[in-house]
Amino acid sequence: MDVLATALPALGDAWALILQPVVLGYLVLGVVMGLAVGVFPGLGGIAGLSLLLPFMFGMEPVLGLALMIGMVAVVPTSDTFASVLMGIPGSSASQATVLDGFPLAKKGQAARALSAAFTSSLFGGLVGALFLTIFILVARPIVLAFGLPEMLMITILGLSMVAVLAGRVALKGLAAAGLGMMIGTIGEADAGGSLRMATYDIPYLTDGLALVIVGLGIFAIPEIVSLLRQDRSIAKDAKLGAGWGEGVKDWVDNKWLSVRCSLIGVLVGIIPGLGGSVVDWIAYGHAVQTTKDKSNFGKGEIRGVIGPESSNNAKEGGGLVPTLLFGIPGSGSMAIFIGAIALLGSGDIEVGPAMLRDNLDITYSIVWLLALANVVGTLLCIAASGGIARLTTIRFTYLAPFLFMLISFAAFQSGQNFEDLLALFVIGLIGIFLRRFDWSRPAFLIGFVLSNPVEKFSNQAFQIASFRFRSSFEEGMAYIFSPIVIVLIIVTVVSVVLGIRQAKSIMAEGDVQAGSKRAPLVFLLIIAGYLVSALINANAIPDFNMTDKIVPLVVGGIALACCLILLAQMILRPETDTVFADKERAGEDADAPYGLWSTLAWFAGLIVATWFVGFILALLGFLIAFLRVRAGASWALTLILTAAGIALMCVMAGALNRDFPPGLLQDVVDLPWPLT
Amino acid sequence: MTIKTLSSAVAVTALLAFPAFAEVDFSGETVEWVIPFSETGGSAKWANFFAPLLSEQLPGNPTVVVKFMPGAGSTKGANWFQEQEHEDGTLLFGTSGSTQFPFLLGDPRVRYEYADWTPVMASGTGGVAYLNPKDGAKFDGSANALQDIDFIYGSQGATRLDLVPLLAWEMLGMNVEPVFGIKGRGDGRLMFERGEATIDYQTSSGYLGASADLVANGQAVPMMTWGALDEDGNIVRDPTFPDIPTFKEVCEATDGCETSGEAWDAWKAFFVAGFPVQKIAFLPAGTPDDVRDAYVAAFEAVRSADGFSELAAKQVGKYPVFVGEGAARATVAGTTVSDEAKAFVQNWLQEAYGVSLN
C-alpha cells in the first residue's frame, strides 16, 4: 500500500504535466519528425535524437521529453513501412515483420498488413505503458535476478527459434544459423581482443559487420534484385486487395496473440544487455507455435505480422526500465536519451536509482508520453497507409534505383566507410544465394544477431561459475541452475521440439523446386570452405585467449558437421530431392526476363562509380543511366525523377548533418557539399 | 598588365595582407567537433555539453555540431584526424583516455602523433573503487586483510582505462580476476549489484550517479579514489571525494606496496593519462595562432562564465578545465610516459593477461 500511496499522486502529477496543449504540441512535432526519420531504413532513432540534442540544453524538461520521446517512440512503428512494402528491415525491431509482411504486400494486401501492424504497435505500446506504471516500482529486484546464466538462456531461447525457421531441410537451417554466427564473430573479440577472420591491415573488419548492413544485405537486396529481374510491380498484377479496415479487423480477431506478444516484449525489454534483437524473433516463434494452420507462415500470414509488431513497441517501454532505474541504456538511442535528459532544465534530473525516488512524476511522464506518442504515431501511420500502399502497384523498375540509393546511404551511415558499401554488396550476394538455394535467411540473421550475446554471456557466465565452483559445489550449482534458468531451459526445449515438428510446414522462402545437382553443390562447398578457413583461423588464436576461440570453434564445428552431412546427402540422393532446391530452376526467378548478374551489375556500377567520383555524382549518373536504359523512361521523366532522388538525398543528409561517401575525385579536388 | 598577372598580383597582396588584417570570425559557419566514439559514450556527453557553450563564445557564434566517427576504439578517428590539415578553423577533434592508452602502449594500429596537434582545452575526471559489504568490513585503510580473498571484477579490457584499477589492485597484493568483455562501466556496476562481481570502480560521474546510492544503502563500501593532481603534479585527495583515501594512501599503509619504484611510476604515468587529463580538444596540425587564440579565448570564457562550475559538476564532474597553455601542459603530461613505465606495463599485460601489443 506504501507503493500505491506514492505512486498515485505522482501519476496524477504526471498527467497534469503531460496534458498541456504546448506539451502535446511538442509531442506531435517529435512524432512527425520520428516518422520522417523512421521511414528511411537504417537511420532510426539515433540519427533523429542526435539532431535534437543541441536544442535540449536548458529546455523546459517536460517539453524536451515530449519532443524526444515523440521521436523515439514512433521509430519502431514507422520502420514497418519499409519492411512491409519493400522487404527492407528498417531496424532490428522489424526483422521478423519482413517474413510475412512483405509476402502480403506481394499479394496486393499491403494496406491490410500495414494497418494490422500499426494497430498491433499501438496496442503493444499501450500494454507496455500500463504494465510499466505498476511494474517500475517493483522492478529493481526482478531486473537484478537476471544474471549472466539467465541472460545466456534467454539468448539461447532466441536462438532456438532457428528450429522454427529452419525451413524444409533442418540441417540447412542449422548450417545457415551457424554461418550467421561465424560471420558475427568476425573482427576483434570482446573478451581478449584477438582478431577473427580479420587483420589490422583492413581496419574495417576489426570492428565486425554492422547489423544494418547484414539485415539489408540478407533481406533487402535479394528481394530487390528478384523483383527487378521480373520487371513487375511488388503487388502482383499491380492490384490492391484488402484495405486498411481489414487489417484492424485482423487485429481484433487476434487480440490475445497481441496481448501475449506485448507482454513478451515488455519482459524481454526490461533485461539490460539483450535489447531488441531477440524480442521479435521470440514473438514470431510464439505466433507460429500458437497457430493451428501453419501452412501460411512465410507466405503472408497476418499473425506473423501481428506478433512481432505487438512486441516491438512494447519492448521500447520495457527498455525504459534499465534506462531509468539503473542508468544503463538498453539501446543506442536510449544512451543518447540519458545524455539529453541531463541537459534539460537546470540539469537536476539525473537518470539512475535516484530517479524513482526524486522524480517519480517525471518518470511517469516519460512512460505515458511514450504511450501517447504511440497513439498519435499510429493514427498518422494508419491514415497514411492506404496511400503509401499504392507504391506497391508502381512498376518496380521505377522504384528499384531509389531503393538502391536509400540502402547504400543507410549502409554508409553505419560506419561512414566506403567499405560499408562493399560489405553491403558482399552480404547481399550471400543473401541472394541463400534465397536461391533455400537456405533459411531468417536463421542466418538470428545467428548473426545473437552471435555476440551468446559468446559474451557464455564466456562470462563460465568464468563466474568456475569461480563459484571453486568455493563450493553447491554454490556453483545454485548459480547456474537458478529457478529462472530452469524455467527457461524447459521453455527452450519445448519450443525446439515443437519447432522441429513444425518447421517443415513453414517455408520462409516459399516452395522451391529442386533442380540439377551442380549449383547447390558448389554453393555448399563454398560455405564449407569458408567455415574451414574460419575454423583454422580461430584455432590459430593462442590458448591463453581461450575465451576468444572457444565459441567460434564450437559453432563453426557444428556448422561444418551439418555441411558435411548435407554433402553426403547430396552425393547419395537423386537430383529431384529437396536438398537440391534451386530457385533458378522453376518459378518466378527462373521465368524472369532479366538475368541475375546483369541486374546486379547495376548496383555494382553504383558502388564502383562512388569509389571514383563520390556518392552524389555516381548517383546522378546511375539514376539517369538506369531510368533511361533499364526502365526505358523518356528524357523528361528521367530528369525529373533523378532530380527528385538527388534532392531527397541532399535534404535528408543536410537535415541530419550526414556526409556522403567520397571517392577518388574528392581526394584530388575540393568540391562543395554535397559533392564532397 | 594582363588579367593573369593582375589576378596573381591581387592574390599575392591578399595572401600577404591576410595575417595582418585577419580577424577570426565564424559568422554563418559550422564548426564540426569530431568525436572518435559512438553517440553513446562519455566523450559524446562531454562534447555535447561543451558544444552549445562554445558556440556562444566563439566569434561570430558559429553552429557547433558534434560528429561521431567510431571505430577501432577511437584509433580510426584519430588516424583520420592525423591526416587533416588546417583549412578554416572549423574542425575540432576530441580525444579520450582510450585514444591516449593505445598511443602510450605502442599499439601497432596507431598512426597518430599527439605532438602534431594543437590542444585548446583539456579536462579530467577521477575514479572511485569500492567493495562488497562483506569484504568491505575487512578494509581498514590498508589492503592487508584483503590479500587472501579472490575478487571478481567486470572489465572492459586490460589495455583500456581498466589498466589503472587492475594494476592498482595488483600492487596492493589483491587477487582480482577480471571478467572481460563488458561494454561500459554501467554494465560492470550492474554485475556488482547482482553479486556476480565483488569489486568495482566507476569514474566520478558514474559513482555519483548510482554507486553512491549503493554506499548509502549499505550495499557497497568505498575503498579508494585514484586521487587528483595538484599544481606540482603530486597526487592529493580527489576534491569531489575528500573523505575517501587515495590509492597512494592505501598503498603506503599496505604491506608490500611501494609508492616509489618502477611499478609506482608506471601506475602514476597511466593514471595521469587516463584520469586527470582524460579528454582533450584539439585543432589540426598547422593551425595558425590567431585561430588557436580564438578557441582558447572562447573556452576561457566558457570556463569562467557564471554558473559553469555547478553545471559542469553535474555533467562532467568537479574537475579543472585547462585551456591554452594549461591544456598544452596537460597534454604533454597525459601523452608522455617514460620508456621504463611503458616497458613495465607491456610486460605486465603480457604476463598477467597474455596481451601482446605487437
Interface residues (C-beta under 8 A of the other chain):
Chain A: I46 L49 S50 L53 P54 F57 L144 F146 G147 L148 E188 A189 D190 A191 G192 G193 Y200 P203 T206 D207 P272 G273 F326 G327 I328 P329 G332 A335 I336 G339 A342 L343 G347 D348 E350 V351 G352 P353 A354 G415 Q416 N417 K456 N459 Q460 Q463 I464 F467 R470 P542 F544 N545 T547 N657
Chain B: S38 E39 T40 G41 A44 K45 N48 F49 A51 P52 T63 V65 V66 K67 F68 M69 P70 G71 A72 T75 K76 P108 R109 D150 I152 G154 G157 T159 E177 V179 F180 G181 I182 K183 G184 G186 D187 R189 L190 M191 E193 R194 G195 E196 G209 A210 D213 L311 K314 Q315 Y353 G354 V355
